[in-house]
Amino acid sequence: MAVAFTFPGQGSQAVGMGKDLADTFPEARRIFQEVDDALGENLSKLIWEGPEETLTLTANAQPALMAVSLAAIRALEARGFSLNDKVAYVAGHSLGEYSALAAAGFVSVADAARLLRTRGNAMQAAVPAGEGAMAAIIGLEQADVEAACAEAAKGSTCQIANDNGGGQLVISGAKAAVELAAKLCTEKGAKRALMLQVSAPFHSALMAPAANVMREALAGVAKTAPVVPVLSNVSVQPSTDPEEIARRLVEQVTGRVRWRETVEWFGANGITTLYEIGAGKVLSGLARRINRDIATASVGSAAEVEAALAALA
């Protein structure tokens, strides 16, 4: 069995996530304390008690999801699990790439929390509220979606932000352009074109100011070669080179999250099982739609930690 660990992105958050891990494993609880200390606030209280609308804010959701993922990793390690002995690759969806990198030792948990807080704030600030938008396009070929984006942009910004697989593409850019592209996709035969409730046009060229912020932020933290190769969202190539990884993280702010290709790459390179580490089961669902030959499992609760330990022994 060849294993890769994947780490979820925004949208997987839920009030109460990780509480079971913190209550069961002191090592997991310490992760939440580390994140609280790094940010100088009680984020763990927000994670466990809400309110949901505050947890969902980009600047909160990003470090919160990382905290839950790292709590699950520490719970596994507390029972003798070793990432570099058992896992061939790690990858994460958007912010999840930071969780993957923290799990593999590229940056400390505290630095990952601060980087994600910076990233969330920078992404939010890059575009004035109401000027950007994102839409999910279901059941339309990528070439048709790209053509619709090009037709709708006309000097503005509209591009594919996420290739999630299973016939789901997410487009992002200027509000009017995204709305027009969504309409064009429907006319081209999309099963659904759904405007998303997001606070900014993530993974589009409009995020360039946030990319500049992240370039500076990443330059200012200590970086170490990860103990296992990390598959980049934007290149779909594994790397252990700290400078290359940092460069890809900057590109990721404006670039496409190539998740379908990531799962396909795993399948083509001998991975038989994907473990989703942290909150929710979004990535497991996507993986099953992309490649049914790859088994999936989630590790976000104490019971799931025990199940994973038994399976990986």
N, C-alpha and C positions, 0 to 999 in steps of 0.2 A: 504494500500500500504506500503510494507516494502522496504526500499531504502538502497542501498550501493553506495558509491562514488568510482570510479576507476580513476587512474591517469596514463597518457601515458608515454611510455618510448622512447628511442632513435629511430629515424626513423620518428617520428611524427612532427619534427621541420620543419618550413617553414619561410622564410623571411617575415616579416610583422605580424607574430603571436602576438596576445595580444595588438596590437596598438589600436584597436577599444575599448578594455576594458579600456586602459589607458586614451584615449581621453574622454571617457564617465564617468568614475568613478575616482574621485581623490584618493580614497582608493586603487584602482588598480594601479594607477600611482605611489603611494608611495611604493608599493612592488618593482617595477622596480628600484626605487631610492635606496631602502634598499639593493637590490642585487648588484647594482653598487657600493655602499659605502662599502659593505662587501668585494668585490673583488678588490676594488681600481681601477676600470676601467669602461668605458662606455659600458657595455655589452648590455644595452637596445638599443643603437644606432646600434650595430651589429644585434640585433634581428630584428629591424624594417627596417634597410636599407641594410643588408648584408655586404659583399658578401656571397652567400650561402655556398661556399666551406669553408669559415672560420667559419661560424655558425655551420656547420656540424661536425667540429672537436670535438672529444669526450669531451675535457675539456671545450668547450664552450656550446655544445648542452645540456649537463646534467644540469648545473645551469640555462640555458635559458628556458628549458622546465619546470623546477620547478617554475621559476618566473611566467610564463604564468598561470600555474595551480593555484598558490597562489593568483595571481591577480584576477582570476575568483572567488575564495573562498572569497576574501575580498569584491568583488563587491556584492556577495550574502549577506554577513554579513552586508554590508552598508545599505541594504534594510530590515534589521530585521531578516534575516535567522540565525538559530543557528544549527550548526552541531550536537551537542549532543542531540538536541530535535528532529531532523528530520531524522537522518542517523543512521542506525544500525551498519554498518561496513565500513571501508575504506580499499583499497588495491591499489597497484601500480605495474606496469610492470617494473621490474628491477630498474632503477633510479627513476621511478614513486613511488616506495615504500618510498623514501625520501620525495617526494612531499606529499604523503598521511600522513606521520608522521608529517611533518611541519604543514599541515592543521589541524591535530588533536592535535597540541600543544606539541608534544614529544621533538622537538627542535625548536629554533627560526628560522625565515626565513634567517637571516644573517648566522647562523651556518650551516643551510642546504645548502646555496650557497657555503660556504667555504668547507664543506664536499664533495659536488659534484665536485667542482673544483679539490680537492685533489684526489678524486676517479677517475676522468677522467684522470688526469695526471699519477696516479699510474697504472691504467689499460694500458695506452699507453706505459708506461715505462717497464712493466713487461716482455714483449717479444720483441726482436729486430724486426724492420720492415721487413716484408716479410717472417718471420718464422712461423707465425700462420695464420689460415684461419677459415672461417665459411661457411656453406652451408645450404640452405633450402631444405628440403626433403618433397615433396608433394605426398600424396596419398599412403603411405606405413605404415603398422602396426608398432607400437612402438617396438615390440619384434624383428622384422626384421631389423629395423634401429639400435637397440642396438647390434644385432649380426654383422651387417656390421661394426659398429664402433670397436667392439672387434677384428674382423678379421683384420681390417686395422691398428689398433694401434700397435700391436706386439712390446711392449716395449716402444712405443711412446705414445702420448696422442690424443685420439679422443673420444668424448662423446656427449650425447644430452645436449644442452645448454638451449634450450627453447622448451617447449611443449605448443604451442600456440593454439592448438585445430583446429577443422575443417580440420583435416588431414595434418596439417603443423607442422613439427618438424625442429628445427635448430640444426645442429651439429657443434662442435667447437674443435679446437686442433691444432696440428702440421700440417703445410700446406700439406705435402706429404700424411699424414694419412687421412686428411679430403678429399683430392682429390680422394684417393683410395676408401674411404668409400662412397663417392658420386657415384662413378662408380659402386660399388657393389650394392648400393641401386637401381640404374637404372636397373641392371641385375636382381634384386629381384622383379622388377615390379613397382617401383616408377613412378608416372606420370611425375614428374620433379625432377631433382637434380640440384640446381642452386647455383653456387658459389656466395657469397655475397661480395659486395664492403664495407668491414669493415677494420678498421685500426689495429685490434688486435683480438685474439681468446677469446672473452668474455665468462664468465661463464664456464670456463674449469679449470682443475688443473694447467694449465700454468699461471693462474692468482694468484697463491699463494703469490708471493711477494706483489701484490696489496692488498690482504687480510690482510697481516701483517701491511701494512701502514694504512688500514682502522681501524684495531683493536686499534691502537695507537690513531688515529684521533678521533674515537668515545669515547675513554676513556677520552679525553681532553675537551669534551663539556658538558654543563649542559643539563640534560635529565629529563623530567617530564612525568608522566603517561599520555598517550593520552586520550582525552575526550571520544573517542569511540574506540572499539577494532580494531586493525590493523591485517589484514590477511597476514601472512608472505609468500613470494615467495617460500621459500625452505621447509617450514613445512606445509603449507596450514592449519594453525591453528591460531585462533585469540588470541591476547595477549594485555594486557595493562601494562605488567611488563617491566620497562625500561631496565633492565639488559638483560632480555631474548631477547627483541627487538634488542638491540645492538649486541648481540651474533649472531642473525639470519642475521643481515645486513652484518656481517663479512663472515658468511657462504655463503651468496648470491653471493659474488664476484667469487667464484669458483663453486658454486652450480647451479642446474637447476632452471630456472624460470618455475614454474608449473602452467601456466596460465589456461590451460584447466581444471585442477582440482580445481582451484580457482573459476571459474565460476560455475562448477558443485557443489562445496560446497555452494555457494550462493543459488543456486536453491534448494538444499536439506535442507537449513536452513531458508527457508521462504522469501527470497529476491524476490521481484516481478519486481523491476525496478533498472537498473544500470545506473547511470549518469557518463559519461566520462568528467572529469574536466580538461580543458586545451586545448592544440593544437590537431587538427586532430580528426579523427573518427576511428582510427585503432582498438581500443579495443571494440568499439560498433560493428564493423563488425565481430570481432572474437566471441564476445558473442552471436551474432545471429546465428553463425554457430554451436556453442556449445550447446546452449539451447534456442530454439525458444519461449519457454514459458516466458522468462524474457524479459520485455520491455527495450529498451535502449534510451538514449537521450544524447546529447552532450552539454557542457556548455563551449564555447570558445569565444563567442562574446557577445556584449551588448544585442542583440536581444535574444540570447539563455539564457542569465541570466534572462531576463524578463519572458521568457517562463517557465523556471525552477521555478522561484518564484511563478508564477501562479499555476503551477502543484503541488508544494509542500506546498502551503498555507493550 
